[in-house]
């Protein structure tokens, strides 16, 4: 266990039920989650949270917030020495802030794509004026296409990550 300011400042919903494999370990986890519902302001290993015998087992942790809304996450213990990073339930205003940040990221990605296309259109005009040999022309087009494809993969990766986080976000 190591202290974490991130968790120290967090106040989460109440633990309702914790299942490890086929066993109910709710009380064990309530102690670790702490009276302030913040993992006692610490980052724990899987072994510390679920026990050393948890290796190779699935788990599910269920919570209920002050509004009666249910939250949960699940996982698999692959290494008892690895640090456990549980997702934190976010308040609605925090979700709104994240939505605004994601929107800004998407706008930046769109702007980057637009600037990149403008750059390559400009480069192609200059290249056409230089009268490259067919071999140079083929090479430059391939490099430009590869770079555009790489930028497109990065942009789509960001969009996929945003969509995944949106679908996994605890509300």
C-alpha atoms as an extended CHARMM CRD file, in Angstrom:
* protein
*
       171  EXT
         1         1  UNK       CA              0.0000000000        0.0000000000        0.0000000000  PROA      1               0.0000000000
         2         2  UNK       CA              1.2120000000        3.4930000000       -0.8590000000  PROA      2               0.0000000000
         3         3  UNK       CA             -0.3840000000        6.8400000000       -0.0430000000  PROA      3               0.0000000000
         4         4  UNK       CA             -2.2040000000        8.5510000000       -2.9380000000  PROA      4               0.0000000000
         5         5  UNK       CA             -3.3520000000       12.1680000000       -2.9250000000  PROA      5               0.0000000000
         6         6  UNK       CA             -5.7020000000       11.2400000000       -5.7550000000  PROA      6               0.0000000000
         7         7  UNK       CA             -7.5690000000        8.7380000000       -3.5750000000  PROA      7               0.0000000000
         8         8  UNK       CA             -7.0970000000       10.8030000000       -0.4080000000  PROA      8               0.0000000000
         9         9  UNK       CA             -9.2240000000       13.5850000000       -1.9040000000  PROA      9               0.0000000000
        10        10  UNK       CA            -11.9030000000       11.1990000000       -3.1890000000  PROA      10              0.0000000000
        11        11  UNK       CA            -15.2030000000       10.4030000000       -1.4630000000  PROA      11              0.0000000000
        12        12  UNK       CA            -17.1040000000        7.6060000000       -3.1460000000  PROA      12              0.0000000000
        13        13  UNK       CA            -20.3650000000        5.7140000000       -2.8250000000  PROA      13              0.0000000000
        14        14  UNK       CA            -20.9660000000        3.0200000000       -0.2030000000  PROA      14              0.0000000000
        15        15  UNK       CA            -19.7860000000       -0.5410000000       -0.8610000000  PROA      15              0.0000000000
        16        16  UNK       CA            -22.7980000000       -2.8460000000       -1.1230000000  PROA      16              0.0000000000
        17        17  UNK       CA            -21.3780000000       -6.1910000000       -2.2390000000  PROA      17              0.0000000000
        18        18  UNK       CA            -18.0410000000       -7.6600000000       -3.2760000000  PROA      18              0.0000000000
        19        19  UNK       CA            -17.6960000000      -11.0820000000       -4.8850000000  PROA      19              0.0000000000
        20        20  UNK       CA            -14.3210000000      -12.7570000000       -5.4950000000  PROA      20              0.0000000000
        21        21  UNK       CA            -14.7240000000      -15.9830000000       -7.4440000000  PROA      21              0.0000000000
        22        22  UNK       CA            -17.6900000000      -17.5250000000       -5.6250000000  PROA      22              0.0000000000
        23        23  UNK       CA            -16.9450000000      -15.8960000000       -2.2550000000  PROA      23              0.0000000000
        24        24  UNK       CA            -18.5720000000      -12.8350000000       -0.7080000000  PROA      24              0.0000000000
        25        25  UNK       CA            -15.7500000000      -10.6550000000        0.6640000000  PROA      25              0.0000000000
        26        26  UNK       CA            -17.7920000000       -7.5050000000        1.2390000000  PROA      26              0.0000000000
        27        27  UNK       CA            -16.6920000000       -6.9740000000        4.8470000000  PROA      27              0.0000000000
        28        28  UNK       CA            -13.0060000000       -7.4400000000        4.0020000000  PROA      28              0.0000000000
        29        29  UNK       CA            -13.2370000000       -4.8200000000        1.2690000000  PROA      29              0.0000000000
        30        30  UNK       CA            -15.2590000000       -2.3770000000        3.4060000000  PROA      30              0.0000000000
        31        31  UNK       CA            -12.3230000000       -2.2090000000        5.8150000000  PROA      31              0.0000000000
        32        32  UNK       CA             -9.8800000000       -1.4390000000        2.9980000000  PROA      32              0.0000000000
        33        33  UNK       CA            -12.2940000000        0.9980000000        1.2930000000  PROA      33              0.0000000000
        34        34  UNK       CA            -12.4310000000        2.8360000000        4.6320000000  PROA      34              0.0000000000
        35        35  UNK       CA            -14.8890000000        4.9620000000        6.5660000000  PROA      35              0.0000000000
        36        36  UNK       CA            -14.4630000000        7.8430000000        4.1040000000  PROA      36              0.0000000000
        37        37  UNK       CA            -15.0910000000        5.5990000000        1.0830000000  PROA      37              0.0000000000
        38        38  UNK       CA            -11.7440000000        6.5620000000       -0.4110000000  PROA      38              0.0000000000
        39        39  UNK       CA             -9.5760000000        3.4230000000       -0.1720000000  PROA      39              0.0000000000
        40        40  UNK       CA             -8.0840000000        5.0080000000        2.9690000000  PROA      40              0.0000000000
        41        41  UNK       CA             -6.3030000000        7.4780000000        0.6890000000  PROA      41              0.0000000000
        42        42  UNK       CA             -4.0520000000        4.7160000000       -0.5810000000  PROA      42              0.0000000000
        43        43  UNK       CA             -3.2230000000        2.6120000000       -3.5970000000  PROA      43              0.0000000000
        44        44  UNK       CA             -3.3200000000       -1.1250000000       -2.7930000000  PROA      44              0.0000000000
        45        45  UNK       CA             -2.0650000000       -4.2340000000       -4.5450000000  PROA      45              0.0000000000
        46        46  UNK       CA             -4.5310000000       -6.8710000000       -5.6820000000  PROA      46              0.0000000000
        47        47  UNK       CA             -3.1200000000       -9.1640000000       -2.9920000000  PROA      47              0.0000000000
        48        48  UNK       CA             -3.7480000000       -6.5750000000       -0.2720000000  PROA      48              0.0000000000
        49        49  UNK       CA             -7.3080000000       -5.9670000000       -1.4540000000  PROA      49              0.0000000000
        50        50  UNK       CA             -8.4260000000       -9.4860000000       -2.3580000000  PROA      50              0.0000000000
        51        51  UNK       CA             -5.8520000000      -11.6990000000       -0.6100000000  PROA      51              0.0000000000
        52        52  UNK       CA             -2.9460000000      -13.6820000000       -2.0080000000  PROA      52              0.0000000000
        53        53  UNK       CA             -5.2730000000      -16.5850000000       -2.8970000000  PROA      53              0.0000000000
        54        54  UNK       CA             -7.1370000000      -14.2810000000       -5.3110000000  PROA      54              0.0000000000
        55        55  UNK       CA             -4.7580000000      -15.0380000000       -8.2030000000  PROA      55              0.0000000000
        56        56  UNK       CA             -6.7160000000      -16.2210000000      -11.2520000000  PROA      56              0.0000000000
        57        57  UNK       CA            -10.1170000000      -15.1890000000       -9.8990000000  PROA      57              0.0000000000
        58        58  UNK       CA            -12.7630000000      -12.7940000000      -11.1840000000  PROA      58              0.0000000000
        59        59  UNK       CA            -14.1950000000      -10.1090000000       -8.9220000000  PROA      59              0.0000000000
        60        60  UNK       CA            -17.1560000000       -7.7330000000       -8.9330000000  PROA      60              0.0000000000
        61        61  UNK       CA            -17.5410000000       -4.6960000000       -6.6530000000  PROA      61              0.0000000000
        62        62  UNK       CA            -20.9520000000       -3.0200000000       -6.2510000000  PROA      62              0.0000000000
        63        63  UNK       CA            -21.6840000000        0.3950000000       -4.7310000000  PROA      63              0.0000000000
        64        64  UNK       CA            -24.7100000000        2.6130000000       -4.0320000000  PROA      64              0.0000000000
        65        65  UNK       CA            -24.4670000000        6.3960000000       -3.8610000000  PROA      65              0.0000000000
        66        66  UNK       CA            -26.4400000000        8.8410000000       -1.7190000000  PROA      66              0.0000000000
        67        67  UNK       CA            -29.0430000000        9.1870000000       -4.5080000000  PROA      67              0.0000000000
        68        68  UNK       CA            -29.6790000000        5.4270000000       -4.5590000000  PROA      68              0.0000000000
        69        69  UNK       CA            -27.8870000000        4.9980000000       -7.8730000000  PROA      69              0.0000000000
        70        70  UNK       CA            -25.9380000000        1.7420000000       -8.3000000000  PROA      70              0.0000000000
        71        71  UNK       CA            -22.3280000000        1.6660000000       -9.5050000000  PROA      71              0.0000000000
        72        72  UNK       CA            -20.1190000000       -1.3530000000      -10.1370000000  PROA      72              0.0000000000
        73        73  UNK       CA            -16.9500000000       -2.5890000000      -11.7650000000  PROA      73              0.0000000000
        74        74  UNK       CA            -15.4190000000       -5.9920000000      -12.2810000000  PROA      74              0.0000000000
        75        75  UNK       CA            -12.0810000000       -7.4830000000      -13.1660000000  PROA      75              0.0000000000
        76        76  UNK       CA             -9.6710000000      -10.3910000000      -12.9950000000  PROA      76              0.0000000000
        77        77  UNK       CA             -6.6910000000      -10.8480000000      -10.6810000000  PROA      77              0.0000000000
        78        78  UNK       CA             -3.7210000000      -11.6970000000      -12.8820000000  PROA      78              0.0000000000
        79        79  UNK       CA             -0.9340000000      -10.5960000000      -10.5350000000  PROA      79              0.0000000000
        80        80  UNK       CA             -1.3940000000      -10.1600000000       -6.7720000000  PROA      80              0.0000000000
        81        81  UNK       CA              1.6770000000       -7.8620000000       -6.6080000000  PROA      81              0.0000000000
        82        82  UNK       CA              0.2830000000       -5.4450000000       -9.2230000000  PROA      82              0.0000000000
        83        83  UNK       CA             -1.3390000000       -2.2390000000       -8.0000000000  PROA      83              0.0000000000
        84        84  UNK       CA             -5.1330000000       -2.2010000000       -8.1430000000  PROA      84              0.0000000000
        85        85  UNK       CA             -6.5380000000        0.9550000000       -9.8120000000  PROA      85              0.0000000000
        86        86  UNK       CA            -10.2900000000        0.8970000000       -9.2100000000  PROA      86              0.0000000000
        87        87  UNK       CA            -12.3920000000        3.2970000000      -11.2600000000  PROA      87              0.0000000000
        88        88  UNK       CA            -13.8480000000        6.0920000000       -9.1850000000  PROA      88              0.0000000000
        89        89  UNK       CA            -17.5180000000        7.0330000000       -9.3210000000  PROA      89              0.0000000000
        90        90  UNK       CA            -17.7710000000       10.6210000000      -10.5200000000  PROA      90              0.0000000000
        91        91  UNK       CA            -20.2870000000       13.2170000000       -9.4430000000  PROA      91              0.0000000000
        92        92  UNK       CA            -22.4560000000       14.6420000000      -12.2360000000  PROA      92              0.0000000000
        93        93  UNK       CA            -20.5560000000       17.9360000000      -12.3040000000  PROA      93              0.0000000000
        94        94  UNK       CA            -17.3030000000       15.9970000000      -12.7420000000  PROA      94              0.0000000000
        95        95  UNK       CA            -18.9100000000       14.1180000000      -15.6420000000  PROA      95              0.0000000000
        96        96  UNK       CA            -19.8970000000       17.4120000000      -17.2340000000  PROA      96              0.0000000000
        97        97  UNK       CA            -16.3270000000       18.6440000000      -16.8900000000  PROA      97              0.0000000000
        98        98  UNK       CA            -15.0180000000       15.4510000000      -18.5150000000  PROA      98              0.0000000000
        99        99  UNK       CA            -17.5380000000       15.8440000000      -21.3410000000  PROA      99              0.0000000000
       100       100  UNK       CA            -16.2880000000       19.3810000000      -21.9550000000  PROA      100             0.0000000000
       101       101  UNK       CA            -12.6710000000       18.1760000000      -21.9480000000  PROA      101             0.0000000000
       102       102  UNK       CA            -13.4760000000       15.3610000000      -24.4120000000  PROA      102             0.0000000000
       103       103  UNK       CA            -15.2550000000       17.8660000000      -26.6530000000  PROA      103             0.0000000000
       104       104  UNK       CA            -12.1450000000       20.0670000000      -26.6120000000  PROA      104             0.0000000000
       105       105  UNK       CA             -9.9570000000       17.0680000000      -27.4950000000  PROA      105             0.0000000000
       106       106  UNK       CA            -12.2360000000       16.1720000000      -30.4090000000  PROA      106             0.0000000000
       107       107  UNK       CA            -12.0880000000       19.7770000000      -31.6470000000  PROA      107             0.0000000000
       108       108  UNK       CA             -8.2790000000       19.6720000000      -31.4460000000  PROA      108             0.0000000000
       109       109  UNK       CA             -8.1820000000       16.4030000000      -33.3900000000  PROA      109             0.0000000000
       110       110  UNK       CA            -10.4430000000       17.8280000000      -36.0980000000  PROA      110             0.0000000000
       111       111  UNK       CA             -8.3030000000       20.9730000000      -36.2840000000  PROA      111             0.0000000000
       112       112  UNK       CA             -5.1080000000       18.8800000000      -36.5250000000  PROA      112             0.0000000000
       113       113  UNK       CA             -6.5850000000       16.8600000000      -39.3750000000  PROA      113             0.0000000000
       114       114  UNK       CA             -7.6490000000       20.0510000000      -41.1770000000  PROA      114             0.0000000000
       115       115  UNK       CA             -4.2100000000       21.6640000000      -40.7870000000  PROA      115             0.0000000000
       116       116  UNK       CA             -2.5030000000       18.4790000000      -41.9430000000  PROA      116             0.0000000000
       117       117  UNK       CA             -4.6440000000       18.3000000000      -45.0650000000  PROA      117             0.0000000000
       118       118  UNK       CA             -3.9820000000       21.9800000000      -45.7970000000  PROA      118             0.0000000000
       119       119  UNK       CA             -0.2440000000       21.3940000000      -45.3780000000  PROA      119             0.0000000000
       120       120  UNK       CA             -0.2400000000       18.4530000000      -47.7580000000  PROA      120             0.0000000000
       121       121  UNK       CA             -2.3470000000       20.2980000000      -50.3320000000  PROA      121             0.0000000000
       122       122  UNK       CA              0.1790000000       23.1490000000      -50.1630000000  PROA      122             0.0000000000
       123       123  UNK       CA              3.0900000000       20.6900000000      -50.4350000000  PROA      123             0.0000000000
       124       124  UNK       CA              1.5390000000       19.0360000000      -53.4760000000  PROA      124             0.0000000000
       125       125  UNK       CA              1.2350000000       22.3970000000      -55.2440000000  PROA      125             0.0000000000
       126       126  UNK       CA              4.9130000000       23.1760000000      -54.5210000000  PROA      126             0.0000000000
       127       127  UNK       CA              5.9300000000       19.6500000000      -55.5520000000  PROA      127             0.0000000000
       128       128  UNK       CA              4.0550000000       20.0060000000      -58.8310000000  PROA      128             0.0000000000
       129       129  UNK       CA              5.9740000000       23.2100000000      -59.5410000000  PROA      129             0.0000000000
       130       130  UNK       CA              9.3250000000       21.4550000000      -58.9550000000  PROA      130             0.0000000000
       131       131  UNK       CA              8.6280000000       18.8320000000      -61.6340000000  PROA      131             0.0000000000
       132       132  UNK       CA              9.8850000000       15.7910000000      -59.7030000000  PROA      132             0.0000000000
       133       133  UNK       CA             10.8580000000       12.5920000000      -61.4750000000  PROA      133             0.0000000000
       134       134  UNK       CA              8.1780000000        9.8640000000      -61.4440000000  PROA      134             0.0000000000
       135       135  UNK       CA             10.1770000000        7.9280000000      -58.8250000000  PROA      135             0.0000000000
       136       136  UNK       CA             10.3800000000       10.9530000000      -56.5070000000  PROA      136             0.0000000000
       137       137  UNK       CA              6.7010000000       11.6930000000      -57.0680000000  PROA      137             0.0000000000
       138       138  UNK       CA              5.7330000000        8.1000000000      -56.1920000000  PROA      138             0.0000000000
       139       139  UNK       CA              7.9330000000        8.1580000000      -53.0620000000  PROA      139             0.0000000000
       140       140  UNK       CA              6.5660000000       11.5200000000      -51.8250000000  PROA      140             0.0000000000
       141       141  UNK       CA              2.9580000000       10.4710000000      -52.3890000000  PROA      141             0.0000000000
       142       142  UNK       CA              3.5840000000        7.2610000000      -50.4100000000  PROA      142             0.0000000000
       143       143  UNK       CA              5.1650000000        9.1790000000      -47.5160000000  PROA      143             0.0000000000
       144       144  UNK       CA              2.3310000000       11.6920000000      -47.4520000000  PROA      144             0.0000000000
       145       145  UNK       CA             -0.2790000000        8.9440000000      -47.5840000000  PROA      145             0.0000000000
       146       146  UNK       CA              1.4690000000        7.0400000000      -44.7560000000  PROA      146             0.0000000000
       147       147  UNK       CA              1.6070000000       10.1560000000      -42.5980000000  PROA      147             0.0000000000
       148       148  UNK       CA             -2.0530000000       10.9680000000      -43.2310000000  PROA      148             0.0000000000
       149       149  UNK       CA             -3.0230000000        7.3840000000      -42.4000000000  PROA      149             0.0000000000
       150       150  UNK       CA             -0.9910000000        7.5470000000      -39.1710000000  PROA      150             0.0000000000
       151       151  UNK       CA             -2.6430000000       10.8200000000      -38.1520000000  PROA      151             0.0000000000
       152       152  UNK       CA             -6.0340000000        9.3510000000      -38.9910000000  PROA      152             0.0000000000
       153       153  UNK       CA             -5.2690000000        6.2560000000      -36.8380000000  PROA      153             0.0000000000
       154       154  UNK       CA             -4.2640000000        8.4870000000      -33.9160000000  PROA      154             0.0000000000
       155       155  UNK       CA             -7.3990000000       10.6100000000      -34.2870000000  PROA      155             0.0000000000
       156       156  UNK       CA             -9.6150000000        7.5320000000      -34.5200000000  PROA      156             0.0000000000
       157       157  UNK       CA             -7.8050000000        6.0260000000      -31.5400000000  PROA      157             0.0000000000
       158       158  UNK       CA             -8.6380000000        9.1160000000      -29.4910000000  PROA      158             0.0000000000
       159       159  UNK       CA            -12.2570000000        8.9450000000      -30.6420000000  PROA      159             0.0000000000
       160       160  UNK       CA            -12.4550000000        5.2200000000      -29.7870000000  PROA      160             0.0000000000
       161       161  UNK       CA            -10.9580000000        5.8730000000      -26.3590000000  PROA      161             0.0000000000
       162       162  UNK       CA            -13.4500000000        8.6620000000      -25.7210000000  PROA      162             0.0000000000
       163       163  UNK       CA            -16.3510000000        6.4520000000      -26.8350000000  PROA      163             0.0000000000
       164       164  UNK       CA            -15.1160000000        3.5740000000      -24.6500000000  PROA      164             0.0000000000
       165       165  UNK       CA            -14.6860000000        5.8090000000      -21.6170000000  PROA      165             0.0000000000
       166       166  UNK       CA            -18.1250000000        7.2960000000      -22.2210000000  PROA      166             0.0000000000
       167       167  UNK       CA            -19.6860000000        3.8350000000      -22.2880000000  PROA      167             0.0000000000
       168       168  UNK       CA            -17.7630000000        2.7120000000      -19.1880000000  PROA      168             0.0000000000
       169       169  UNK       CA            -18.2640000000        5.9240000000      -17.2180000000  PROA      169             0.0000000000
       170       170  UNK       CA            -19.9940000000        5.3010000000      -13.9320000000  PROA      170             0.0000000000
       171       171  UNK       CA            -23.0460000000        7.5270000000      -13.5560000000  PROA      171             0.0000000000
